[in-house]
């Protein structure tokens, strides 16, 4: 059940990714419509984060390519915003909330130029959108998990992009914050932005997403929520890995080199 | 004392030069070191500083004398080789980073010592100066050499200031940096070059063995005092400069005394003081606030006992009765009695001890908090009434007026606690 669209905001073409000798994504081929709130669902180790990182160019795929706004990544980088997983950074780093959010403006600033008044204002506005204005000068080490997550989302907003890629923005977030953030993301989608979110909770996915991608090492489904959120597809996604695929993965790992790498 | 005045009044222009040079060196290395400390790459600095020795010796052998240009170039190249090897080995092997760094450190240093010994046997009269590269001798640096070391330090400081935003991103969130299109690999390369340079400029003054201390210790000490990157950089620079100048002074006063070990001693003292004294994170402030808390706890308990006696219609307790309540805390009880009487919360007269009106109100609050918390645990956390006392014993000293108001509201201003005892309130509140 894979729905392809014309004039996609994002096109992933036959993407295969492996870490060293460990294939984690097999031939993912999908295209996504603009102005939608899109969820990536799948069990642990299904390759959800890997897909986002490959789209962002942080991992080099073994084969396949990604096109965003019908162009290669470097040409459209300033229109894409990325929220890494919260645990990927050291929150004891000496920085204030505002310091981190201002990093969102670095991309447009480029090298060497220091953030000025305009960038500070952009950061403040982004903080207001996530309801973190009172915390602007707080040290990031003093934040709760949910607050850290909101700081990361504010940083992404400060990038003022058209496509947002978010890796588990709801991990460690309480219900009230989750609903507030989803509301914000829906507003962004309504304003024509495309938002791609790695998510693990099927229940809230049902409520909030317009479009759902289901992954389990391979692409199980990609399409409008009403069409793909079926019991059969969910069972395919969450009901364990394909036995044959796992065996092939093991076979590749036993080689002395990576046969997938050209 | 004469030496002290002579040194610190800078009558001797050569001392002025050395102090100026060592100041730049201190700031430069602390600056680079702060970033590598935050990046959790402290060990790499140590490896590089040991790894410059073979290149340094080769530079000397090629020049045939202590020409700083040859020595700096040689040292830089061998430091660069070590840095490259460690990242290359990490990429192609499954060895852990610390074992790679430890091996590189000892292999390079071992080779360096072999070279040094060979040079010493060669009979070159210039060789005496080479020994100072092991532990450093700041006072022995010639003015022309100082120009080179000072210039390099200044370059490091300038480049780091220019790249402040980029290095901050590289350390905090390199993935994000890469995602927004910053050449993080290139930035890391520049940073590594600066790090090697920071080691190289210090080898003459501090020595290869101890240079890592000047990179990392200032940042580690400064981290106790601040949570801001800008303050951290300034403090680290300050600590480093103070220690470096003091170390140089010792080398000046005591002939043949190497500078490096003394710099390390001063730096470690600063780090130790920071560890002990820094507010909030320091050992002593934490100990004292704990002590203050325990004292307050004892006072609260005494007030509570008097209040409960009052509830049982006994306004006055004799001193003997009070002491009998806490047989294991005799000293604390005497202290509490003294302080509370002085604060006007207790009144002592020949019959014994009673609460003053203000004391009654304060004691009532403690008892109220205790019983409110018990009720909260019972109603909201479903903890049995006979299991709630312990936690309430702790919370009664901690809960703020805001939390008290919230508790009252959530529990809807209850009259009784889980043990069916009245929750006491002021007449006008009740």
Interface residues (C-beta under 8 A of the other chain):
Chain A: X53 X56 X57 X58 X74 X77 X78 X80 X82 X84 X88 X89 X90 X93 X94 X95 X96 X99 X100 X103 X106 X107 X109 X111 X112 X114 X115 X139 X141 X155 X159
Chain B: X38 X40 X162 X163 X164 X165 X166 X168 X169 X171 X172 X173 X175 X176 X177 X178 X179 X180 X181 X182 X223 X226 X227 X228 X229 X232
